[in-house]
């Protein structure tokens, strides 16, 4: 296991400054979300203080729990690298506030009979969205990636939503049974339909009106159902919410991601923030019992199967379609690639000499480049290409993406990365059918090399040259010692 690098005071201070700047940028980019966060937290804190003064300690606990639950979306985004859409995040915050503060403390469950029904309907809707997100996130792994039917994804999302609804009813029943609570609200019943009271003893229900019920000497307005009606009503409205979003999600998938409504509710994986996946030390090692076996088929890597490339729209949205590498691209669709500029702490840049068999600039000195295969992001592609061509596995935090070049003629989206890596040229393992040589060049030589790229547009060269000039520092030249006689 790699030991965590200890930061100096200056590095910790710089990291704090970067975090503050990042938070300010996020607030500026999402003012509505920030406003909702602040307003709801202020309201919860105000209720907490009021209930503390009234010595309502259970309500104080609910307020504290609400403040903790408000942190869930941020935790998911920062720790699990999953992007929660702003619309979904706002609804989650309002949902938590409505359930805990308004529903429990302000007793909206009793004041407004529809309150609990509304929340369960929303829960079914949102859980179906999260179900689709889970399928999408798992399906982005190259090891498990398969082409799934939109109907299948919709069914999985529906089942996930209903399962969460059932588990919640289990929780409510458990709280009522073991902690003497009343989460499964009771219902007054005025008529009972039953076969047990059929005067002829037949298996045919009869309706028995309940005109009087006396319990412990107290007259009740009817039979008191303990939780059954409430549970079934909650599951039914959860069913409605789950069906609605499952259908919306299915239509969205069938439309190749062109809708604007569904993406507001479906979390997405932040692929660029994911840590580099660990590779097996021993190629012959087989998967364990609980570890899924890699899928075989046309999308598998290797000489036995064609390489597939994902197709995107011009603005970078995935279409769900693929094409074989070398196949003619369909009009209006783009593939994804990357260019990586590798430099070291001395400000030198690593160039590679392309193999003679390459179709683009054979035998010429170039930067590192590659096409993203199906299921890969450009970042995944950069990691893989450097690992395959040079035999090095680089940490994700050494990559900085600076530019996306939209090449209209070749219909290619190319992300440009600058990669800091102190590599020993003699220890590199070159992939001979791709790279036949490497060399380090100075910052000045690299700038000249970029300016001589007459096969690249001026916008591309300007961005690269500007970044090299502004962001890459050369190591100071060593001072010569005093001359001796």
Buried (B, 14 or more C-beta within 10 A) or exposed (E): EEEEEEEEEEEEEEEEEEEEEEEEEEBEEBEEBBEBBEEBBEBBEEBBEBBEEEEBEEBBEBBEBBBEBBEBBEEBBEEBBBBBBBBBBBBBBBBBBBBBBBBBBBEBBEEEEEBBBBBBBBBBBBBBBBBBBBBBBEBBEBEEBEEBEBEEBBBBBBBBBBEBBBEBBEEBBEBBEEEEEEBBBEBEBEEBEEEEEEEEEEEEEBEBEBEEBEEEEEEEEBBEBEBEBBBEBBBBBBBEBBBBBBBBBBBBBBEBBEBEEBBBBBBBBBBBBBEBEEEEEEEEEEEEEEEEEEEEEEBBEEEEEBBBBBBBBEEEEEBBEBBEEEEEBEEEBBBBBBBBBBBBEEBBBBBBBBBEEBEEEEEEBBBBBBBBBBBBBBBBBBBBBBBBBBEBEBEEEEBEBBBBBEBEEEBBBBBBBBBBBEBEEEEBEBBEEBBBEBEBBEBEBBBEBBEEBEEBEEEBBEBBBEBBEEEBEEEEEEEEEEEEE
